[in-house]
Amino acid sequence: MSLGEVNGSIDTPIGNKNTSFWRKVLSFSGPGALVAVGYMDPGNWVTSVSGGAQYKYVLLSIVLISSLIAMMLQYMAGKLGIVKQEDLAQATRKRTNKVGGFILWIITELALMATDIAEVIGGAIALHLLFGWSMIASVLTTAFDVVILLLLMKFGFRKIEAIVMTLILTIIVIFSYLIILANPDWTGVFAGYLPSLQTVSDVAPMGGDSPLTLTLGIIGATVMPHNLYLHSSISQTRKVNHDDQEQVKEAVRFMAWDSNIQLTMAFMVNSMLLILGAALFFGHADQVGTFGSMYNALDDKTIAGAVASPVLSTLFAVALLASGQNSTITGTLTGEVVMAGFIRMRIPMWVRRVVTRGLALLPVIAFTLLYGGSETKLDSLLVFSQVFLSVALPFAMGPLIYFTSSKKIMGEDFVNPKWMIILGWTVFAVLTYLNIKLIVGMF
């Protein structure tokens, strides 16, 4: 079983007609939160804030479209797990040979390490900003979250879900407060959610990024391949009687509710990042290109205006730290899923975590020592780490759409409807093209 120690470990009231709709939703709430953190990890922050600082609210439509795509793909992933009782790694390995499975495992592991690098950088910079520690000390401190995660696993999966949801709410509350103080142009905000041709313009202002570049950045960094593997696994943590077709249908329905509610929260966070960039930093895009510069700008009245204060910058750093810790939890779980699924090998979680975090720390430590703790260089490393995510995406997304669109695999009742199949493959083609374009542009 995928994540055997927690698979089917949580009771739910599905099948009970006397249980209210919202109680059933609550019993399924949790896996969607662990997935949602991947859509608001430190890797997304710089792009969203820069988008707002350069083009105000225009790119909000891209944030919306990206979130809708994420909802569709995560629904497919969760459905695959519940219906087939296989995670995406297991399903792919089952339908490929040993060599193919090993190659896909290597690609996915590189993507996971890239994700871990983003978490290390985000967490280290947050510690540096909050406590004034040296950058190298902050980087090394992030290694100790291994211990925190191992302790959490002892308390049960439901507790981990609760902690993740608490951290998400912390991020939302902090950014809501920042937005209220920033007092954005709400007419411009709502207009920004309407699609605009400006989002695909390749005309860049002097020294800035073109709207197309930022559009590619937002879309390319939104759909994370590891989230598809993770959701197909943790959707199986709920106890379901698979001999009862109606219970399986009900489980899929409430999984979708959980996923969409949590991804809506991720959409809110990404929107607020862009709105914050537009309301406080428009016209100062060249001064908010890194986490450190954003932190300093929130305490600089010449940039953030009258609302600037040390409290705002501190809250920003706390939200960044919460984001990094959330991503750490989900990255470790995904690592176990892909290793067991692709090469059918299980190792103790502490070994898995130490190795993964160690491999992620090496390039970050090297960059920190080489460039004297320069945040600009670390942010550049974070951007380049996203290349591996872009490379890995088609190898996760393609099989997922294929499996869930096959009647032979999913059965008549659970196969994707025709409109979703067409939309899914269209999105696959567009995202693959955009990611290739983004990689070529980087190099």
Buried (B, 14 or more C-beta within 10 A) or exposed (E): BBBEEBBBBBEBBBBEEEEEEEEBBBBBBBBBBBBBBBBBBBBBBBBBBBBBBBBBBBBBBBBBBBBEBBBBBBBBBBBBBBBBBBBBBBBBBEEBEEEEBBBBBEBBBBBBBBBBBBBBBBBBBBBBBBEEBEBBBBBBBBBEBBEEBBEBBEEBBEEBBBBBBEBBEBBBEBBEEBBEBBEBBEEBBEBBBEEBEBBEBEEBEEEBBBBBBBBBBBBBBBBBBBBBBBBBBBBBBBBBEEEEEEBBBBBBBBBBBBBBBBBEBBBBBBBBBBBBBBBBBBEBBBBBBBBBBBBBBBBBEEBBBEBBBEBBBBBBBBBBBBBBBBBBBBBBBBBBBBBBBBBEEEEEBBEBBBEBBEBBBEBBBEBBEEBEBBBEBBBBBBBBBBBBBBBBBBBBBBBBBBBBBEEEBBEEEBBBEEEBBEBBBEBBEEBBEBBBBBBEEEE
